[in-house]
Amino acid sequence: MNDEPIDFSALDPAQDRLRWARIANALVAHALAERNRGLAVGEQLLNWSRAVLVVAAGLCMVAWSARLWSGGQPPPTMTAEMQPALCLSSWAANSQMPELADFFGALRGNR
């Protein structure tokens, strides 16, 4: 066994002080340039777009699966005695999705 301490001085990056100072100064200059670089609104929106799309896709999946698992009956169709405006507002107030034929029928005034 050797009791002498290991000499790690060859691994010290500060031994070449000029090189070490250049590396540190370049790092600081790069960090300051990044900090001072102002992002335009479009660039900021582009940076956030991936996260927003992931959240939107997740919300769509939650809404779709809740509708699928609810097992509820399809929304009621428009009855003959309902006025078109009343029918459309009823669907909107109750968050119902009418069948396309019923929707277009209500827009045309067909009861």
C-alpha positions in Angstrom: 0.0 0.0 0.0 1.1 3.5 -0.8 0.3 6.1 1.7 1.2 9.1 -0.5 -1.7 11.2 -1.7 -2.6 11.1 -5.4 -1.6 14.2 -7.3 -4.7 15.4 -9.2 -3.2 18.7 -10.2 -2.9 17.7 -13.8 -6.7 17.6 -14.0 -7.1 21.1 -12.6 -8.5 23.3 -15.4 -7.4 26.5 -13.6 -3.7 25.7 -14.1 -3.8 27.3 -17.6 -5.3 30.5 -16.3 -5.6 32.2 -19.7 -7.5 29.3 -21.2 -9.7 29.0 -18.1 -10.5 32.8 -18.2 -11.4 32.6 -21.9 -13.8 29.7 -21.3 -15.5 31.5 -18.4 -15.8 34.8 -20.3 -17.2 33.0 -23.4 -19.8 31.3 -21.2 -20.8 34.5 -19.5 -21.0 36.4 -22.8 -23.2 33.6 -24.3 -25.5 33.7 -21.2 -25.8 37.5 -21.3 -26.6 37.4 -25.1 -29.3 34.8 -24.5 -30.8 36.8 -21.7 -30.7 40.1 -23.6 -32.2 38.6 -26.7 -35.9 39.6 -26.6 -38.3 37.1 -28.1 -41.0 38.4 -30.4 -44.6 37.5 -29.7 -44.6 35.0 -32.5 -41.5 33.3 -31.2 -42.9 33.1 -27.7 -46.2 31.6 -29.0 -44.1 29.1 -31.1 -42.2 28.1 -27.9 -45.5 27.4 -26.1 -47.3 25.7 -29.0 -46.2 22.2 -28.2 -47.4 22.3 -24.6 -50.7 23.9 -25.6 -51.3 21.2 -28.2 -50.6 18.5 -25.7 -53.0 20.0 -23.2 -55.7 20.5 -25.9 -55.3 16.9 -27.0 -55.6 15.7 -23.4 -58.8 17.7 -22.8 -60.3 16.4 -26.0 -59.5 12.8 -25.0 -61.1 13.4 -21.5 -64.2 14.9 -23.0 -64.5 12.1 -25.6 -64.0 9.3 -23.1 -66.5 10.9 -20.7 -69.1 11.0 -23.4 -68.3 7.5 -24.4 -68.4 6.1 -20.9 -71.5 8.0 -19.8 -73.7 5.6 -21.8 -76.3 8.3 -21.9 -79.0 8.5 -24.5 -78.4 10.7 -27.5 -79.7 14.2 -27.1 -83.4 14.7 -27.7 -84.4 15.8 -31.2 -86.4 18.9 -32.0 -90.1 18.4 -31.5 -92.7 19.8 -33.9 -94.0 22.4 -31.5 -90.6 24.0 -30.7 -89.7 27.2 -32.5 -86.2 27.0 -34.2 -84.7 29.7 -32.0 -86.0 28.0 -28.9 -84.6 24.7 -30.1 -81.2 26.1 -30.8 -81.0 27.9 -27.5 -82.1 24.8 -25.7 -79.4 22.8 -27.3 -76.8 25.5 -26.4 -78.0 25.9 -22.8 -77.9 22.1 -22.2 -74.6 21.5 -24.0 -76.3 19.1 -26.3 -75.1 18.0 -29.7 -78.0 17.6 -32.1 -78.0 15.3 -35.1 -76.9 17.1 -38.2 -80.3 16.6 -39.8 -82.0 18.2 -36.8 -79.6 21.0 -36.7 -79.9 21.9 -40.4 -83.7 21.4 -40.1 -83.8 23.9 -37.3 -81.7 26.4 -39.3 -84.1 26.1 -42.2 -87.1 26.5 -40.1 -88.3 22.9 -40.8 -90.2 21.7 -37.7 
